[in-house]
């Protein structure tokens, strides 16, 4: 398997979930899968935005936003020797609030090998991120910047 995905329902409007999801520099506040996220450069979160992400038990990775549909989804890519990782984050409205989908796909010569080697941690981190996104988005005390 080279693609991992998780979907979670959130009792908050899509706009609220998008605010939390797209405020990438604050991810470390709500998910144990992230130690830090540093944006490289200024400006709005958009195609071309680059970030450096540090995660426990994984090497630091540079990610670049390659597609964005404001308020709904973004895709970013991290390239390493022999493979690349594609991360996809989306939120849609449902009657009870919203539904978020988070996924990561590994491609390239060593993509399948890396996916197999990191399967457990990748699945665990996606779970942390989905649960953290839900908790933060549903928390009325949290104010997005």
N, C-alpha and C positions, 0 to 999 in steps of 0.2 A: 504494500500500500504506500503510495507516495502522497496521498492527500488525506488530511485530517480535517474534520469539521464538527462544529457543535452549534446547536440552535437552542435558544432559551426565550421563554415568554417573560415579559417585564411589565409590571403594573405601573407604567408611566407612559406618557405620550412619546411618540417617535422623536419629536423635537428635543425633548429632554434627554433621551437616550443618545441622540446624535451629539448633543453638547458634551456629554461625558465622554463618549467614544472618540470624538475628534480633538479633545483636549489632551493630546498624547503626552505632553510633558508632566501630567499629573497621574498617569497610570500607576506609578509606583505607590501612590497613596491608597489604591483600592485593589491591587492584585499582588499576591506573593510571587507571581511569575516574573515580575519586573523589579530590578534594583534601581535602575535610573533610565530616563530618556532625556537626551539633550538634542534640542533642535539646532541645526547648523544653518545659520542665516536668519533673517527677519522676514516679516510679512505674514500674510494669512496662510492658514493651512490649505494648501492647494497643490495641483500637479507641480512637481519639481521640488516640493518640500523634502528636505533630507534630515534624517535623525540618526543618532547613535543610541542603540539600545543595549543595555547591560542586563543580563538575566543570570540568576543563580545556575551554576553547573553548565553553562554554555559560554562560548567565546563571545566577546562584544561583536555586534553586527551593525553595519550601516544599512539603512533602509531609505528608499526614495519613492515618494508617491508618484504613481504613473497614471492613475485614473481616479477621478472623484466625481461624485454626483452629490453636491452639497445637500445636507439634510438627510441623505439616504445611504451612501456607501463610499468606501474608498478602497483602493488596491495599492499596495506598495511591494517593492521587490528588493531583496538583498542578494548580492552576488558574491560567491566565494569560489575558490579554485575548484573546478569540476562540477559545480552545481549552483543552482539558484533557488531561492525560496520566494514564493509569492504568497503574500498575506492578503486576505480579503475580509473586510468588515462591513456588514450591512445591517440596516434596521428598517423595518416596515411596520406600518400601522395595522393593528388588529382590533376587534371590538373591545377586548379587555385591556388594551394599552398598546404594546408593541412586541415585536418578535425580532431578536437579534441573531444573526448568523456570523460566526467567526470561523475562518478556515485558513489553512496553510497547505501549500503544495510544494513539493520538492521536485525539481527537474534537473536534467543534465546527466552527464556521465556517471557521477557519484550520487545523484539525487536519491535513487532508490536505496542505496547502501546507507546513506545518512538517515533517511526516513526510518529504515528498519532499526538502526542503532539507537535512534532517539525516540522511538515510538511511545514508550511509557511516559517519558518526561514531556513529550509534545502533547499527548492526550491529557496529562495532569495539568499542564500549564493552560491549555485551552479551557479546561474546567474551572481553574482559578479565575481566568479572565472573564468567562461568562458569568460566574457567580458574583464576582466583584462588580462587574458592570451592572448587574441586576440590583445588587445591594446599594450601590452608589446612586443609581438612577431613581430608585424608589425612596431614597432618603430625603424628606422635605427639608431637613436642616442643612443639607449641602447646597451651596450656591456656586454655580459655574462661573468661571471668570470671563 
